[in-house]
Structures are given as structure tokens and as C-alpha cells.
């Protein structure tokens, strides 16, 4: 990985806080510099750049105009981290320190070739090599990662129907969603190539699944003027905590394996979507209590939950056309889990013999809008494939009904296949 030491320029001039603006300008012009560090007592106190000094009286002390929001980098700092900081904060240079010694400066102009090589100019996302390097570094630190892989559904349709300019706008909007909805402290987003994107995250596998599902919903909500086709993605995710400590592990091979498994899971999800919709783009997923399927609708007829001491029972009644499906679950007082299991039990008559569906997790969380949401993670196994499916629903007047809706949401795509065989 390329670091600051590959590009740092030795610096033999700087200003202290009491130097005047005139002195700073003379030094910058004389040495053809884009800026100067403000250095005193073994510490960098600020940065001055030419644009800050325009119109400022020449006898003004530098301390009154210097910029104090900056990042101090070392020769070992990755160049990509420097590039991201400069781009995010609209700055042109950063000081390079080694201990208390000012080594030099690195500017955005030094990084132009690096940025062009490592970033996709259309979406602004880094390419896959950045994700791999970041992931390898996290593994080497003893941390665990999960890889989420996204593939736009039927992306070629956008290019054919609306032209490549619209297709490019779709890619930019998807990239924007991925960046806005992730945390740069714990996640890296990249454009993998074509219509594929990937995320490496420090979240556990189950949490990464909830994130992937949330992102798919946000992408489905993208609207582009005069484009009537919905935008949707398939996704897969692999990773999580290992049960054994790593010994002599080839971190690059681990990352490549997780990417490969996540992309395979993504392709499996895309295959389910294609078979369920006859090759057409699926409808955007909606957090409602009636979940649309390609052929018919599964309606939630009623739900109930009763508690007696330390035991409780949940019942769920679903309707498929003129057929009513009943499911129940009993156990300790865990309303959301029992209701989710009851909903799965109601769906058993529709499930092919070679398919096993089991509940992994029910989690309640809050949206930025203040609304509460329930997320359900279901494991789908059919002998050949094994995939975790995630569903969500808003917690409105009837929180029990929302749990059933989240289960149906998780099974929205495979339900289409199941109902076609009924």
C-alpha cells in the first residue's frame, strides 16, 4: 500500500504564529508553495493558504487567520486516507510529522495521479483494491469484517431503454445512497466494476444483513425524472466472528474468499428474483402489512398473543386468495419471536419439502425520522443453497402485526416461487 513517504516533499520553511501575513505570502511565492504550516515548539498549530490571506492587512499576525481544523499525517499514513481528508474538507495540503519533527508537507496536487488511479471518476468511489487493502489491514489488527456485495438488477435495461447517460446517473445515485447510509469510521464502500458495488464493514454478520436490507430499500426509493422502471439490487454478505484465533492466516486470501462467497450469495438472490418475476424487475419493497408477490397476495388476516404466567402463545392467520393458513407458536414470554415463528409456521403448507425455513433473529430499531422498525432475519435452506433473508416493517398501531409483515417481507421473493407451485 502506498503511503505518504512515497510523495512527501521535504520542507525547510514555515511560519510561527507571530509572523505576519506578508511574511507568509513572501515565503509561499518565493518557494512556490500552496501553503505553509504554522509551527512552534515542536507542534503544528495551524495551516495558512493563499486564499485565506486575500484582502487581509499585511501586518496581521498569522495566528489570526490560520486554519486550525486539519489532520497531521505521518510518513506511514496511507495516501488514500490523505486524499479522502483533503477532498472531504476542501483543503489543499497537510503537514507531515514524525514525532515532534516537521518532515514536510503533502498537497492535493501531489495526489492527483494517485486519486485518478484509485477512484472511479464517475461515482467518486474507490475501486476494489482500496476495499481489499482496508479489509486486510483490519484483519491484521485482529478485527473481524463482513463483506456485502451488491449487483443492480437488470441494469442493462436502463441503458437500452433510456441511454447510457441515464444508466450512469443510476450508478451515481446508488453510490450516493451507499455513502450516505454507511459510517466511514467502520465501513468502506467501493465500486467493484460495471453495475456491482461492495462494502467491507466491521459490523457482525447479522448487523451487516440488516444494513444490506436497509440499503436495498433506500436504493428502491431512488426516483429519476422520466424513468418509470424501478431500481433494485440483489445482495449477499459473508463474514463475522471466527471461533478460532488466526494463526499463519493469509489475510488477502481470507478477503478474497469472503468477497467470492458474498458475490455467489448475491447471484443466488438475483436468480431467485429472476425466476420469481419472469425476468422482469421486481417491485420496490414496501414496509406494509400486505407484501406484494409476483402472482398473488399474502394477506395478514389476524394476529393474537396471549400470556399465562411465564408462558405465552402467538397465533397468526394468513390468507392466500380463498385459503386461510394458520400458524402458532408457544414458549417463554418473547412476543416478537413467538409471532415471527407463528408466521413461519403458517407458511409451512406452502413450503416445498426440500426447503427449510428457520428464524434467526428479531430486532427492533429506530429510524432517523423517529419511527420504530422491526427487522427479521430468516434462514432459507433448500439443499443446494443457504441464505439469510432480511425483512422489515414499521411498528405502527399494531406491533404484533408488524412482526408478521416483516417475516413476509423477508420471504417476498421466494414466496413468489412458492405460490406459483400451489
Secondary structure, DSSP 4 states (H G I P E B T S, - for coil): --BGGGT-EE----B-TTSBHHHHHHHHHHHT-SEEEEEETTEEEEEEEHHHHTTS-TTSBGGGT-B-----B-TTSBHHHHHHHHHHHT-SEEEEEETTEEEEEEETTTTHHHHHHHB-TTT--B-HHHHHHHHHHHHHTT---EEEEEEETTHHHHHHHH-HHHHHHHHHHHHHHHHHTS-TTTEEEEEEETTEEEEEESS-HHHHHHHHHHHHHHHHT---TT--S---EEEEEEE---SS--SS--HHHHHHHHHHHHHHHHHHHHHHHHHHHTTSPPPPP--SSEEE-SS-EEEEEEEEEEEETTEEEEEEEEEETTEEEEEEEEEES-HHHHHHHHHHHHHGGGS-TT-EEEEEEEEEEE-TTS-EEEEEEEEEE-SS-EEEEEEEEE--S-HHHHHHHHHHHHTHHHHHHHHHT-
